[in-house]
């Protein structure tokens, strides 16, 4: 059963963004939504109480982690409550009277650029301009009304803004997925997956010790990545994701003793 929310659910982007698609994987169709210009605006909407939940991309199978979201998870005291995946198919979208030979500039979110690298390399004469959102880039070229401009976004975005698809499926791989999380103020304590953040001593063997503890408790770590510690130059915080088992709480307790700081961001049901 999908979730219902008494308050709007925030997501980054315009109507037709992939984040909106992810939102409706988790919440029912009657859910009120709050499009947001930035990831930070999503976090602020929840912190202020305007929204109960927010939906955010954290990783793409081609483009890698969405680092801004992980940095905000470090900054805010919010929790991961759910996870979902969306298969991403990118389209080159332009004004209704445009042809692909007319295109000189392409608006695209940086993740879309990474995911469509091979296609864009074939058109080296195009200028690629960064956009804050995929669906928002379609809205931009519609407002400008210039047939030399195109955007990279979803087929749904082309339909919403009544624009023309010049090329479909332009991502580097058909197996292109983005993983999204739902965040909120209330902590989720049940599920088969966890995400946590640790800060460890900047010395030899510190990270290896943490991995050794995971091995001892038979914890399957599915992801580990680092983000810069902004108060200590060239030191890092680590995000660990893994599969819960009967010894998860013992694992958390032991690595807390070995860490300078530990923050359990959520225990929730993994997306299939």
Residue, then its C-alpha position, 0 to 999 in steps of 0.5 A: x500500500x502506498x503512503x498518504x501524507x497530510x502535508x505536501x511532499x517535496x521534490x527537487x525540480x518541476x512537474x515532470x521531473x524524474x523525482x516526481x515519478x519516484x515520488x508516486x512510486x511511494x505515495x498515492x496519486x492524491x498526495x499534494x506535491x511541492x516542486x522545489x528549486x534546489x535540494x536544500x529547499x527540500x530539506x528546509x521544507x521538511x525542517x520547517x514543517x511545511x512538508x512531512x517528507x521529501x524525495x531525493x535522488x542519491x545515486x545513478x547507475x551511470x553517473x554515480x552519487x548525487x553528492x549534494x544530497x549526501x552533503x545535506x544529509x550530513x548537515x541536517x538532522x533528518x532521516x531516510x524512511x523509504x527507498x525506490x528506483x526509477x528506470x531513466x530514459x532520456x530524450x532530446x527535446x526541442x520546440x515543436x518546429x525544431x529539427x535536430x540540425x537546428x540545435x546549437x545549445x542543450x540545457x541539461x542537468x549535470x547528471x543527465x550530461x554524465x548519463x548521455x555522454x556518448x550521445x553528446x560527444x557525437x555533437x561536439x558543436x553543441x554548447x551544453x549549459x547546466x540546468x537545475x532540473x531535467x523537466x525545468x530545462x524543458x520549461x526553459x526552452x519552451x519559455x525562450x521559444x528558440x528552435x536552436x535550443x534543446x533539453x535533455x529530459x523525460x518523455x513525460x516532460x515533453x508531453x507536459x510542456x507540449x514539446x517535440x522529441x528529437x531523439x529518444x533513449x539517448x542515455x549511454x545504457x538502457x540499464x540506467x536507474x536512479x535510486x531515490x530516498x524519502x526523508x523525514x523528521x521521524x526516524x524509521x527503525x524497521x527494514x532490511x537496509x541501513x544507511x549510516x555516516x561515520x567520522x573516523x580517526x585520520x590514521x592508518x588502518x582506521x577504515x580497515x578496522x571498520x570493514x573488519x567489524x562488518x565482516x565479523x558480524x557478517x554485514x553485507x556492505x552494499x555501498x561505501x563512499x566518502x565526502x570531505x570533512x568541511x572543518x578538517x581539510x583533506x579528511x573525510x566522512x564515510x557513508x556506509x550502506x548495507x543489508x540488515x541482519x540479526x547482528x546489525x545493532x551489535x555492529x552499530x554499537x561496536x563501530x560507534x566505539x571505534x568512530x569519532x562520530x556515528x549517525x544512523x540515517x535510517x533503517x528502511x526497506x530496500x527498493x527491489 
